[in-house]
């Protein structure tokens, strides 16, 4: 069903809202479940299209799952070469991490996706898995690609050329499914959801911000509850932070420090954000968050901080648009190869409200001011995060229209309804 044009009107947000289960953890939980000793029960699995892609791909590989009382129950088993192509839809997480698992299992499979996913680079993960021993053929470094088995395990010690949670996870899953020890060095604080999940499920795994070491182990099917998705909560956080009169609370949000760079940026800008009832749930830090509007000032975001806010950079740019002065955001070159060219999308989005930007060698500059809608539809390029960012911008600088709401179900089904819940009557 084609998407609709949606208009977002300005006005404060007030009240309490919940967000879906974390998309990144949901992918990993489904894959890890195949290596558990018994069926794994996963509560609050993200229901978006990206995670559905992983679930369907695993079914094609022989891993059965069912829905039971609002939880997913995944039965373990050996991965088997699929009869047809694995359709990863728009999910880079699906293809990269499953490629690692399939390489470890030694199977043959063909991976493909939609037009957007076909534009995204696959050579960084393919090259590392070739060193592991996998035979992989890509289409000039992109999809479709063919995995032709892993005749012999070769390298077990890896060095990341650039910090990447997906490449790191692919290598860990390769070791897990092959039943061999692997060590991955060269990280710089990328997301550690895979390490935390494997540790919770009983794996023999050690890690710090530079290196992770996984030894062979059969995983224990401890009941798993997925933390609320911080990247989903981020849209409400920034909307409240930039919209006068706003005061909200978001329940049960994952606050893994390798995901919450956005909070550090907003606090440096002067935003009023507090964490309540901090706790550990199934190995992941979780808290309730409260956010109130405060005037913001410009900040400088270095590359390491940007890495911990990489999915939220469009929102950092929106906050910067309302902050007095010029904000610099380094380390954003990789945004050009996400679901869309997100640097270009940010530039278009902020131009629509009269904010000027500049981009030079991986650094984005945003000249803050008093944003106000000046254009018609915002082009989302089918990118779910840009579509939701447009909604955030409209809360304070609208009315703004996005050209299509079709992409919203990728990570956050029901986003528009949750946003409406926070509107004052």
C-alpha positions as CSV (number, residue, x, y, z in Angstrom):
1,X,0.0,0.0,0.0
2,X,1.6,3.3,-1.0
3,X,2.5,5.8,1.6
4,X,0.6,9.0,2.4
5,X,1.7,12.6,2.7
6,X,1.5,13.6,6.4
7,X,1.5,17.1,7.8
8,X,3.0,17.7,11.3
9,X,1.8,20.8,13.2
10,X,3.7,22.7,15.9
11,X,2.8,22.3,19.5
12,X,4.2,21.0,22.8
13,X,4.4,17.4,23.8
14,X,3.3,16.3,27.3
15,X,2.8,13.0,29.0
16,X,4.2,9.4,29.1
17,X,5.0,7.2,26.1
18,X,6.5,3.8,25.5
19,X,8.6,2.7,22.6
20,X,9.1,-0.7,20.8
21,X,11.7,-3.2,21.6
22,X,15.2,-2.4,20.4
23,X,15.6,-3.2,16.7
24,X,19.4,-3.9,17.0
25,X,19.0,-6.3,19.9
26,X,16.0,-8.0,18.3
27,X,18.0,-9.0,15.2
28,X,20.8,-10.4,17.4
29,X,18.3,-12.3,19.7
30,X,16.7,-14.1,16.7
31,X,20.1,-15.2,15.3
32,X,21.5,-16.2,18.7
33,X,18.4,-18.3,19.4
34,X,19.3,-20.7,16.8
35,X,22.4,-21.7,18.9
36,X,20.5,-22.1,22.2
37,X,20.1,-25.4,24.0
38,X,16.3,-25.1,24.1
39,X,13.7,-22.8,22.5
40,X,14.3,-19.1,23.4
41,X,11.4,-16.9,24.5
42,X,11.8,-13.3,23.4
43,X,9.5,-10.7,24.9
44,X,9.1,-7.3,23.3
45,X,10.6,-8.3,20.0
46,X,10.6,-5.3,17.6
47,X,7.7,-5.7,15.1
48,X,9.1,-3.6,12.4
49,X,9.9,-4.7,8.8
50,X,13.7,-4.9,9.4
51,X,13.3,-7.5,12.1
52,X,10.7,-9.3,10.2
53,X,13.3,-9.6,7.4
54,X,15.6,-11.4,9.8
55,X,12.8,-13.7,11.1
56,X,11.8,-14.7,7.6
57,X,15.4,-15.2,6.5
58,X,16.0,-17.5,9.5
59,X,12.8,-19.5,8.6
60,X,14.2,-20.0,5.1
61,X,17.4,-21.3,6.8
62,X,15.4,-23.8,8.7
63,X,14.9,-22.0,12.1
64,X,11.3,-22.2,13.2
65,X,9.6,-19.5,15.4
66,X,6.1,-18.9,16.7
67,X,4.3,-16.1,18.5
68,X,3.0,-17.0,21.9
69,X,1.3,-14.5,24.3
70,X,2.9,-11.5,22.6
71,X,6.4,-13.1,22.7
72,X,8.4,-14.8,20.0
73,X,9.5,-18.3,20.7
74,X,12.4,-19.5,18.5
75,X,13.4,-23.1,18.3
76,X,17.2,-23.8,17.9
77,X,18.6,-25.9,15.1
78,X,21.3,-26.2,12.4
79,X,21.2,-23.7,9.6
80,X,20.5,-25.3,6.2
81,X,21.2,-23.9,2.8
82,X,18.0,-22.3,1.6
83,X,16.1,-23.3,-1.5
84,X,15.8,-19.7,-2.7
85,X,17.4,-16.2,-2.3
86,X,17.3,-14.7,1.2
87,X,15.4,-11.5,0.9
88,X,16.8,-9.0,3.4
89,X,14.4,-6.3,2.3
90,X,15.9,-2.9,3.5
91,X,17.8,-4.4,6.5
92,X,21.6,-4.1,6.5
93,X,21.7,-5.7,9.9
94,X,19.9,-8.8,8.5
95,X,22.3,-9.4,5.6
96,X,25.6,-8.6,7.4
97,X,25.0,-10.5,10.6
98,X,23.2,-13.4,9.0
99,X,26.1,-13.6,6.5
100,X,28.4,-14.2,9.5
101,X,26.2,-16.9,11.0
102,X,25.8,-18.6,7.6
103,X,29.5,-18.5,7.0
104,X,30.2,-20.1,10.4
105,X,27.6,-22.8,9.6
106,X,29.3,-23.5,6.3
107,X,26.2,-23.3,4.1
108,X,25.6,-21.9,0.7
109,X,23.1,-19.0,0.3
110,X,22.3,-16.0,-2.0
111,X,21.5,-12.7,-0.3
112,X,19.6,-9.8,-1.9
113,X,17.4,-6.9,-0.9
114,X,15.5,-3.9,-2.1
115,X,16.9,-1.1,-4.3
116,X,18.1,0.9,-1.3
117,X,19.9,-2.0,0.3
118,X,21.5,-2.9,-3.0
119,X,23.3,0.5,-2.9
120,X,24.9,-0.1,0.5
121,X,28.4,-1.5,0.8
122,X,28.9,-5.2,1.7
123,X,32.6,-5.6,0.9
124,X,33.8,-4.6,4.5
125,X,32.0,-7.6,6.0
126,X,32.6,-9.9,3.0
127,X,36.3,-9.2,3.1
128,X,36.6,-10.1,6.8
129,X,34.5,-13.3,6.4
130,X,36.7,-14.3,3.4
131,X,39.7,-14.1,5.8
132,X,37.7,-16.5,8.1
133,X,37.5,-18.9,5.2
134,X,34.1,-18.2,3.6
135,X,33.8,-18.1,-0.2
136,X,31.8,-14.9,-1.0
137,X,31.1,-13.3,-4.3
138,X,29.5,-9.8,-4.3
139,X,28.2,-7.6,-7.1
140,X,31.0,-5.0,-7.2
141,X,31.0,-4.9,-3.4
142,X,27.2,-4.8,-3.1
143,X,24.1,-7.0,-3.2
144,X,23.2,-9.5,-4.5
145,X,25.9,-11.6,-3.1
146,X,26.5,-15.4,-3.0
147,X,28.0,-17.3,-0.1
148,X,29.5,-20.5,-1.5
149,X,30.3,-22.2,1.8
150,X,33.3,-22.2,4.1
151,X,35.5,-25.1,3.1
152,X,38.1,-24.5,5.9
153,X,38.3,-22.2,8.9
154,X,41.3,-20.0,8.4
155,X,41.8,-16.7,10.3
156,X,40.3,-16.6,13.8
157,X,41.9,-13.3,14.9
158,X,40.6,-10.2,13.2
159,X,41.3,-6.4,13.2
160,X,38.5,-4.1,12.3
161,X,39.6,-1.5,9.7
162,X,36.9,0.8,11.1
163,X,34.6,0.5,14.1
164,X,31.4,-1.4,13.0
165,X,29.0,-3.2,15.3
166,X,27.6,-5.1,12.4
167,X,30.9,-6.3,11.0
168,X,32.1,-7.2,14.6
169,X,28.8,-9.1,15.2
170,X,29.1,-10.9,11.9
171,X,32.5,-12.2,13.0
172,X,31.3,-13.2,16.4
173,X,28.3,-15.1,14.9
174,X,30.7,-16.8,12.5
175,X,32.7,-18.1,15.4
176,X,29.5,-19.0,17.4
177,X,28.0,-21.0,14.5
178,X,31.3,-22.7,13.6
179,X,32.0,-23.6,17.2
180,X,35.5,-22.0,17.1
181,X,37.2,-19.4,19.1
182,X,37.4,-15.9,17.6
183,X,39.0,-12.6,18.7
184,X,38.1,-9.2,17.2
185,X,40.4,-6.2,17.8
186,X,40.4,-2.7,16.5
187,X,37.1,-1.6,17.9
188,X,36.5,1.9,19.2
189,X,33.5,1.6,21.4
190,X,30.9,0.5,18.8
191,X,27.7,-1.1,20.0
192,X,28.2,-4.1,22.3
193,X,24.7,-5.6,22.1
194,X,26.0,-8.8,20.7
195,X,28.6,-9.2,23.5
196,X,26.0,-8.4,26.2
197,X,23.4,-10.8,24.7
198,X,25.9,-13.7,24.3
199,X,27.1,-13.2,27.9
200,X,23.5,-13.2,29.2
201,X,22.8,-16.4,27.3
202,X,25.9,-18.0,28.9
203,X,28.6,-17.6,26.4
204,X,32.3,-17.5,27.3
205,X,32.9,-13.9,26.1
206,X,35.1,-11.1,27.2
207,X,35.2,-7.6,25.8
208,X,36.3,-4.0,26.4
209,X,36.1,-1.0,24.0
210,X,39.0,-2.3,21.9
211,X,38.7,-6.1,21.7
212,X,36.2,-9.0,22.1
213,X,37.2,-12.6,22.7
214,X,34.6,-15.4,22.2
215,X,35.2,-19.0,23.0
216,X,33.0,-22.0,21.9
217,X,29.9,-22.5,23.9
218,X,26.3,-23.7,23.7
219,X,23.9,-20.9,24.7
220,X,21.4,-21.3,27.5
221,X,17.8,-20.3,26.7
222,X,17.3,-17.8,29.5
223,X,14.0,-15.9,29.0
224,X,14.8,-12.6,27.2
225,X,13.1,-9.2,27.4
226,X,14.2,-6.7,24.8
227,X,14.9,-3.2,26.1
228,X,13.0,-0.3,24.7
229,X,14.7,1.1,21.5
230,X,16.7,4.2,22.4
231,X,16.8,5.2,18.7
232,X,13.0,5.2,18.7
233,X,12.9,7.1,22.0
234,X,15.3,9.7,20.5
235,X,12.6,11.2,18.3
236,X,10.5,12.0,21.3
237,X,13.5,13.2,23.3
238,X,14.6,15.7,20.7
239,X,11.0,16.8,19.9
240,X,10.5,17.7,23.6
241,X,13.9,19.3,23.9
242,X,13.3,21.8,21.0
243,X,9.6,22.4,21.4
244,X,8.6,25.1,24.0
245,X,6.2,24.0,26.7
246,X,7.1,20.3,26.3
247,X,7.6,17.9,29.3
248,X,7.5,14.1,28.7
249,X,8.5,10.8,30.2
250,X,9.6,7.7,28.3
251,X,9.4,4.3,30.0
252,X,11.7,1.3,29.9
253,X,14.3,2.6,27.5
254,X,17.6,0.9,26.8
255,X,20.4,3.3,27.9
256,X,23.5,1.3,26.8
257,X,26.3,3.9,27.0
258,X,27.4,3.0,23.5
259,X,24.0,4.1,22.2
260,X,23.3,7.2,24.2
261,X,25.7,9.7,22.6
262,X,22.6,11.8,21.8
263,X,22.0,12.4,25.5
264,X,25.6,13.7,26.0
265,X,25.2,16.1,23.0
266,X,21.8,17.4,24.3
267,X,23.1,17.9,27.8
268,X,26.1,19.8,26.4
269,X,23.6,22.0,24.6
270,X,21.8,22.7,27.9
271,X,18.8,20.3,27.6
272,X,17.0,19.1,30.7
273,X,17.2,15.3,30.6
274,X,17.1,12.9,33.6
275,X,17.3,9.1,34.0
276,X,15.1,7.4,36.6
277,X,15.1,3.9,38.1
278,X,18.3,2.8,36.3
279,X,18.5,-1.0,36.2
280,X,19.9,-4.0,34.3
281,X,17.4,-6.1,32.3
282,X,18.8,-9.2,30.6
283,X,22.3,-7.7,30.4
284,X,21.3,-4.3,29.1
285,X,21.1,-1.0,31.1
286,X,17.5,0.3,31.2
287,X,15.9,3.4,32.6
288,X,12.9,5.8,32.4
289,X,13.8,9.1,30.8
290,X,12.3,12.5,31.5
291,X,12.8,15.5,29.1
292,X,11.7,19.1,29.5
293,X,12.2,22.0,27.0
294,X,15.1,24.4,27.6
295,X,16.7,26.9,25.3
296,X,19.8,25.3,23.7
297,X,23.3,26.5,22.8
298,X,25.7,25.2,20.1
299,X,28.1,22.3,20.8
300,X,31.0,20.5,19.2
301,X,30.5,16.8,18.5
302,X,33.7,14.8,17.9
303,X,34.0,11.6,15.9
304,X,33.9,9.2,18.9
305,X,30.8,10.9,20.3
306,X,29.2,10.9,16.8
307,X,29.8,7.1,16.6
308,X,27.7,6.6,19.8
309,X,24.9,8.7,18.2
310,X,25.3,7.5,14.6
311,X,21.6,6.7,14.0
312,X,20.6,9.9,15.8
313,X,22.8,12.3,13.8
314,X,19.7,13.7,11.9
315,X,18.2,14.5,15.3
316,X,21.5,16.0,16.6
317,X,21.3,18.3,13.5
318,X,17.7,19.3,14.3
319,X,18.7,20.1,17.9
320,X,21.6,22.2,16.5
321,X,19.2,24.1,14.3
322,X,17.5,25.4,17.4
323,X,20.7,26.1,19.3
324,X,22.3,29.5,19.4
325,X,25.6,29.5,17.4
326,X,27.2,27.0,15.0
327,X,27.3,23.3,15.9
328,X,30.0,21.0,14.4
329,X,29.4,17.3,14.0
330,X,32.5,15.3,13.0
331,X,32.7,11.7,11.8
332,X,29.5,11.6,9.7
333,X,30.8,10.5,6.3
334,X,29.3,7.0,6.7
335,X,25.8,8.6,6.8
336,X,26.1,8.9,3.0
337,X,25.7,5.1,2.7
338,X,22.8,4.5,5.0
339,X,19.2,3.8,3.8
340,X,19.6,7.1,2.1
341,X,22.3,9.8,1.8
342,X,21.5,11.2,5.3
343,X,23.9,14.1,5.0
344,X,22.0,15.3,1.9
345,X,18.7,14.6,3.6
346,X,19.7,16.7,6.7
347,X,20.8,19.5,4.4
348,X,17.4,19.4,2.6
349,X,15.4,19.1,5.8
350,X,17.1,22.1,7.5
351,X,17.0,24.2,4.4
352,X,13.2,23.7,4.4
353,X,13.1,25.7,7.8
354,X,15.6,28.3,6.8
355,X,18.7,26.8,8.5
356,X,22.0,26.9,6.7
357,X,24.4,24.0,6.8
358,X,27.9,23.1,5.5
359,X,29.7,19.9,5.0
360,X,33.4,19.4,4.6
361,X,35.5,16.1,4.7
362,X,33.1,14.2,7.0
363,X,32.1,17.2,9.3
364,X,28.7,18.8,9.3
365,X,28.2,22.4,10.4
366,X,24.8,23.6,11.4
367,X,24.1,27.4,11.9
368,X,21.4,27.6,14.6
369,X,18.7,30.2,14.7
370,X,14.9,30.3,14.7
371,X,13.7,27.6,12.3
372,X,10.4,28.2,10.6
373,X,8.7,26.2,7.8
374,X,9.3,27.7,4.4
375,X,8.9,24.8,2.0
376,X,6.3,22.2,1.1
377,X,7.0,18.5,1.4
378,X,10.1,17.1,2.9
379,X,11.7,14.4,0.7
380,X,12.3,11.3,2.8
381,X,13.9,9.1,0.1
382,X,12.1,6.2,1.7
383,X,14.3,6.5,4.9
384,X,12.4,5.8,8.1
385,X,14.7,7.9,10.3
386,X,14.4,10.9,8.0
387,X,10.6,10.6,7.9
388,X,10.4,10.6,11.7
389,X,13.0,13.4,12.0
390,X,10.6,15.4,9.8
391,X,7.9,14.8,12.4
392,X,10.3,16.1,15.1
393,X,11.1,19.2,13.2
394,X,7.4,19.9,12.6
395,X,6.7,19.8,16.3
396,X,8.7,23.1,16.8
397,X,9.0,24.6,13.3
398,X,5.9,23.3,11.5
399,X,3.6,22.9,9.8
400,X,5.8,20.5,7.8
401,X,4.8,17.7,5.4
402,X,6.7,14.5,4.7
403,X,6.3,13.1,1.2
404,X,5.4,9.6,2.4
405,X,4.8,7.7,5.7
406,X,5.4,4.3,4.1
407,X,8.9,3.8,5.7
408,X,7.7,4.3,9.3
409,X,7.0,0.7,9.8
410,X,10.6,-0.3,9.2
411,X,11.5,0.3,12.8
412,X,8.6,1.9,14.6
413,X,5.1,0.7,13.7
414,X,2.6,3.0,15.4
415,X,4.9,6.0,15.6
416,X,2.3,8.5,14.5
417,X,-0.2,7.2,17.1
418,X,2.4,7.4,19.8
419,X,3.2,11.0,18.8
420,X,-0.5,11.9,18.9
421,X,-0.7,10.6,22.4
422,X,1.7,13.3,23.6
423,X,-0.2,16.1,22.0
424,X,-2.0,18.4,24.4
425,X,-5.8,18.3,23.8
